[in-house]
Each structure stands twice: as structure tokens, then as C-alpha cells.
Amino acid sequence: MEKPAREVQRGAEAINIFGDGLIFFHSAEIVALAAQYRLPAMYLEWKYVLDGGLMSYGPRQEDNLRGVASYVDKILKGERPGDLPVQQPTRYYLTVNLKTAAALGITVPPSLLGLADEVIE
């Protein structure tokens, strides 16, 4: 817990949290630390916003898993994995938590809310 305090002392005004398994596993603690230090945070996964984070922008795991299933099907039918193209997400979702914004004293512009796929109030 020392690191967030040190970064705030150095002038951090916001944070951007990227995802990996370890970070995802500790999502509730990460959201709590951001709130404790009053840091607006942008996350890759919308789960953080459901846990009280400010906002997220990224692909949904459900979409990625559907792509994995189609690749497994192709491989089981005989296609070589090396012949399959690399796929990138085609859809990104913006999720905003207005309750968290209010707690941080942030007004989310209507133009951003209009772009959001989900707004949590």
C-alpha cells in the first residue's frame, strides 16, 4: 500500500490499469486503493467499474471467448493452428460509473456519457 501513496506524493492525478491475471484477481483491492487515494482510474476490464471503479474501455472477455471457441472448432476439424490468422478485438466497450465520479468530485461530460455502452448510476 506504500506505492500508491508515494505516487500521489509525486503528483499522480489519475491512473490507468491494464489487465493481467494477477491484477484481475486483485481487482477489488485495486479499486479500493484508487478510491482511498482519490485517484480517478481507467481500467481495461468493465469488472472494475462494477466493483466501483470510475471507467473502463476495452473488449469484453465474452467476445474473446467466442473467438477462441471457433478456433478450437477449426483445429479439431483438422486446420493447422499456424495457418489460422491472428485476431484482434473488433469491439471495445466504454463503461462509466457515475456514483464513483460523484464521490471523486468529477463531472462526466454528457458527450462522453453519450458514447458509453453502459452507465452505472
BELRAFEN-V17769 format. One line per field, one symbol per residue. phi: phi as a letter, one per 20 degrees, with the letter a starting at -180 (. if undefined). A space follows every 50 residues. Layout:
phi: ???
//
This chain:
phi: .ffgfffffeogdaccdedbgffffdgffffffffgeldfcddfdfgfff eoffbcbrfeggfffffffffggfffeoffgfeeffddgdcdddccdfff gffemdeefgffffefebced
//
